[in-house]
Amino acid sequence: MSGLADRLADVRMSIADAATEAGREASEITTIVVTKFQPASLVAELAALGVLDVGENRHQEAQAKAAELEGLGVRWHFVGQLQSKKAKHVRAYATAIHSVDRAALVDALRSDEASVDCFVQVNLTDDPGRGGVAPEALEPLVERVLDTPGLTLLGLMAVAPLDEPARSAFARVRTLSERVQRLAPGASSLSMGMSHDFRDAILEGATHLRIGTAITGNRPVAG
Ligand SMILES: *Cc1c(COP(=O)(O)O)cnc(C)c1O
């Protein structure tokens, strides 16, 4: 019996519990298993367990795994900071890009080919190095995404800061989402919630969880 299957079952049960607590259906929540630093073989094991939504945060690693596992039906979610010069390459294999956070990246993702789903990432800290657009600059960036061919805006993405309870941080994202929906009524998805805070995220309306170590176990040391 694989530890992976056990951890996956445990997390799924916790997600179902939190959904019940929030008065929501667990079926409206997509769990993306973040497999950064893990070998492609682990992604193959996840696929065999029925997990097809997988998250990665580095282009080279994601591209290599996507190539190796072609044909398994894995949907690759790009969740890390993305350099504009790599944007076109990520488009080629990603089903969704969760980290759209500046105009130059939006422009680099422009395409006349099939549309890719995306989330605008908001920065909930005062540190510009953390990735994500500052809340004050949210609307112009959303408008730019809406005006750019080749991008379908699903909603907002955020990472909870370390120095604030996750629940109140996610509540702020929910408020920001109302601003976004005034410009884009369909863009109501919320990509938030990781191994240690997914319950809080579900209580604040998360539709896409990005869960790594709670399911995969500890990450191997970066190599
Ligand atoms: C690594 C990562 C996750 C998953 O983190 P865990 O704590 O392992 O669940 C989620 N989102 C992003 C953006 C990440 O880089």
The ligand as an ORCA input file, in Angstrom:
! r2SCAN-3c Opt
* xyz 0 1
  C       4.924     24.778     -3.612
  C       3.700     25.548     -3.874
  C       2.458     25.105     -3.400
  C       2.287     23.858     -2.542
  O       2.890     24.035     -1.311
  P       2.746     22.942     -0.124
  O       3.028     23.716      1.104
  O       3.743     21.890     -0.414
  O       1.347     22.438     -0.180
  C       1.344     25.869     -3.704
  N       1.436     27.010     -4.423
  C       2.609     27.461     -4.902
  C       2.640     28.726     -5.688
  C       3.774     26.755     -4.630
  O       4.951     27.222     -5.092
*
